[in-house]
């Protein structure tokens, strides 16, 4: 379940969320 790990990373790294938002994910 890489998706779970991915979500966890986003929750742990708000800055990463901005990167995803910019990517359009």
N, C-alpha and C positions, 0 to 999 in steps of 0.2 A: 504493500500500500504506500507507494511513493507520494501519492496525493496527500495523505495524512501528514507525512513528514514535511511536505511542501507548505501546507497550511500552518503547521506548527512553526516553521521557519518564519513565515510572514507575520505571525502573531508575536514572534520574538524579535522581529526586526521590522519596525514600522517603515524604515527607509526603503526596505526591499519592496514594500507594498507600493511605494511611489514608482519604483522601477517597473513593476508589473503593470501598473495603471498606464504608464507611458507606453508600455509594449502593447497594451490593448488586451491583456489577459484578464 
